[in-house]
Amino acid sequence: MPGTSDTVVNSSSSFYTHIKDDQTLRRLFHSLIMSISELKSEIAPEHLKSEQLRSHGNCNNLLTLQEIQDIVNRALEDGATVQKFSVKPCSDSEYGVLASHQRLTVEVKTRSGRDEVLSFFIKAVPQDAPELAEYISDRLVFLKEKIFYHDIIPQLYHGYEKERWSPNCYLIKENLLVFEDLSLKGYSLAEKVLNKELIESGLASIARVHACSLLAEARLGKSLKRLYPSAFVENSFIETGKTRTRYEVAVNAIVTIAEYLGLDTSMIRQACEHVYPSLETSSTKRNVVSHGDLWANNMLFSNTVPPHCLLIDFQMVRYLPLAHDVAQFLYLCADRDFRLVWESAMLKHYYNVLCETVNSAKSISVEVPPWSELIEGMEEQRLPAIISAAVFFQNTLMDGKTGREILSNPSKYHDFEFKTRNKIVLEFMKTDPVYNKCMSQIVTELTEFSFRLDQLPKPT
């Protein structure tokens, strides 16, 4: 099956749908996922001696020689023998927002005797940032993504013959995932605010994910949430524990920005509570596998014309109506001026790709959710998308250097995430024009919506 590994996730069938406390969430989730196997066979002792890989940044013992050999075998149809290998941080940044990003380089000899150099992308828990690593563990982002790539990806790609919307994953381990190196195929990150061409490309890939979800459920005769409930546990907006504290810190920053802009802040905190109901699975609309974290750094674009988009970082997967991802993407990746001019056209583009993908299926017939359901859902999901953008922008729009300084410094990270970030975000607004424009626009829009709460449609 494309995009999968041979590792096995052992899951209990029991599941608790309403979990409020972070620690309780973590304990219950771990009871569902008892272990991640270390591939199909035990690694022979002679392979383990001194051949554990050591990466830069003290992220020790990432991979064994046997695991690297297995990765190569999955990547090359004809197979090859590993000769040498190394692991180094990607570019100048060792840390992503919720992971350490590294590159595995492998020298191999093919069966025909030819020497080749292969490259793979490693996403790992950052061992040099213990508080960040603990927070990643508490939020279950690696656990969710492992289930997604092991269990859900095979179902979504089953019988699918259109363009891929995600990278191939060659290995799933307890603290890391290994992917194809898309930079070798001309894929790269774009700017934090996307242009029209990239917005269209991103929406097309989102539509294909949603179409695959509809097709998979029609084939299986069950919802993917019922089959894999633990994959859809909410881990971004939780009403208690550390995650709630982090959210309150972000809301405090929103209020501070609004005050700086001279806006009336009296209803902002109440408005921000409206994010929670929007994350409940709908009882009136078709639900689909939703990415749930669609900011610009979670998608890679090819250097082709037109560009092709691959979605990455499936750490906050949800099971929600079509409009959840669409609204979130448009608010996280496009500015207000773009939405005012192009939103209607972008919705039509998304819906056309959705219909085309669903209708192209050869072995199964699926009724596409009506256009009216997407439009109604957009209005229900608009305020939650605005709130998400106002929260996410505070750190996702920072330049890489500042972000790395915060993530790699335990004290700075703790203060920014769990105490206050008001001074930092205001300083950025005063020095970074893009940051200032995006934060000003989204906080202004949130303030406007905060005085219309009684008039806004509620998610159903």
ABEGO torsion letter per residue (X at the ends): XBGBBABBBBBBABBBABBABAAAAAAAAAAABABBBAEABBBBAAAABAABBBBBGGBBGABBAAAAAAAAAAABAAEBBBABBBBBBBEABABBAABBBBBBBBBBBBAAGBBBBBBBBBBBBBAABAAAAAAAAAAGAAAAAAAAAAAAAAAAABGBABBBABBBBABBBAABBBBBBAAAAGBBBBBABBBAAAAAAAAAAAAAAAAAAAAAAAAAGBBAAAABAAAABBAABBABEAAAAAAAAAAAAAAAAAAAAGBBAAAAAAAAAAAAAAABBBAABBBBBBAGBBBAAABBBBABOBBBBBBBGBAABBBBBAAAAAAAAAAAABBAAAAAAAAAAAAAAAAAAAAAAAAABAABBBBBBBAAAAAAAAAAAAAAAAAAAAAAAAAAABBAAAAAAAAABAAAAAAAAABBAAAAAAAAAAABAAAAAAAAAAAAAAAAAAAAAAABBBBX
